[in-house]
Amino acid sequence: MKLKVRRFSIKDILLKINEQIIKSKGHDFQIGHAYFMGENIDLIQRMNKKVIPLLLEYYMNDEKEVKGILYNAGLQVEENSWPIKITGKRA
């Protein structure tokens, strides 16, 4: 079953995020599918509550680095928010 939420492909976004992580941190830091399992399939909520905090931890709260990863994955980052939040997919 391929989940799509608000015209997002979780698989595509996860692949793009992990490509950036591998380039900068290595294979051991990739984000796994477990972050997207469970009853709640709202990608934005999962990203904001689980994945983005993990990225901030990996990159020692480097806002510019994490926003770059999210941007390269095709996600729209909410302006002037801390912690960083996404609002959807970039047009």
C-alpha positions as CSV (number, residue, x, y, z in Angstrom):
1,M,0.0,0.0,0.0
2,K,1.4,3.4,-1.0
3,L,0.3,6.2,1.3
4,K,-0.2,9.6,-0.2
5,V,-1.2,12.4,2.1
6,R,-2.2,15.8,0.7
7,R,-0.6,14.9,-2.6
8,F,2.6,13.9,-0.9
9,S,4.5,10.7,-1.5
10,I,6.0,9.8,1.8
11,K,8.4,7.5,0.0
12,D,9.7,10.3,-2.3
13,I,10.1,12.8,0.5
14,L,11.9,10.3,2.8
15,L,14.3,9.3,-0.1
16,K,15.1,13.0,-0.7
17,I,15.7,13.7,3.0
18,N,17.9,10.6,3.4
19,E,19.9,11.5,0.3
20,Q,20.9,14.8,2.1
21,I,21.6,13.1,5.4
22,I,23.8,10.5,3.7
23,K,25.8,13.3,2.0
24,S,26.4,15.2,5.2
25,K,26.2,12.7,8.1
26,G,26.5,9.2,6.6
27,H,24.3,6.1,6.2
28,D,23.9,5.5,9.9
29,F,21.8,8.6,10.3
30,Q,19.1,7.9,7.8
31,I,15.4,8.2,8.9
32,G,13.6,4.9,8.8
33,H,10.0,4.0,7.9
34,A,9.0,3.6,11.6
35,Y,8.5,7.3,11.9
36,F,5.6,7.0,9.4
37,M,3.9,3.9,10.9
38,G,0.8,3.9,13.0
39,E,-2.8,5.1,12.8
40,N,-2.1,8.8,12.1
41,I,-1.1,9.2,8.4
42,D,-0.9,13.0,8.4
43,L,2.5,13.6,6.9
44,I,2.8,17.3,8.0
45,Q,2.0,16.4,11.6
46,R,4.5,13.5,11.6
47,M,7.2,15.6,10.1
48,N,6.7,18.5,12.5
49,K,6.5,16.3,15.6
50,K,8.9,13.5,14.9
51,V,11.2,14.0,11.9
52,I,12.1,17.7,12.2
53,P,13.0,17.4,15.9
54,L,15.3,14.5,15.0
55,L,16.9,16.5,12.2
56,L,17.4,19.4,14.6
57,E,19.2,17.0,17.0
58,Y,21.3,15.5,14.2
59,Y,22.4,19.0,13.0
60,M,22.7,20.6,16.5
61,N,19.8,23.0,16.0
62,D,21.4,24.4,12.8
63,E,18.2,26.0,11.4
64,K,19.8,26.8,8.0
65,E,20.9,23.2,7.5
66,V,17.6,21.6,8.4
67,K,15.6,24.1,6.4
68,G,17.9,23.3,3.4
69,I,17.2,19.6,3.8
70,L,13.4,20.2,3.9
71,Y,13.5,22.6,1.0
72,N,15.5,20.1,-1.1
73,A,12.8,17.5,-0.3
74,G,10.2,19.7,-1.8
75,L,8.6,20.9,1.5
76,Q,7.4,24.4,2.4
77,V,8.9,25.7,5.6
78,E,6.8,28.0,7.8
79,E,8.3,31.4,8.0
80,N,9.6,32.7,11.4
81,S,8.7,29.6,13.4
82,W,10.8,27.9,16.0
83,P,10.9,25.1,16.2
84,I,10.9,24.7,12.4
85,K,7.6,23.5,10.9
86,I,6.5,22.6,7.5
87,T,3.2,23.7,6.1
88,G,3.0,21.5,3.0
89,K,4.6,20.8,-0.3
90,R,6.3,23.6,-2.3
91,A,4.4,24.6,-5.4
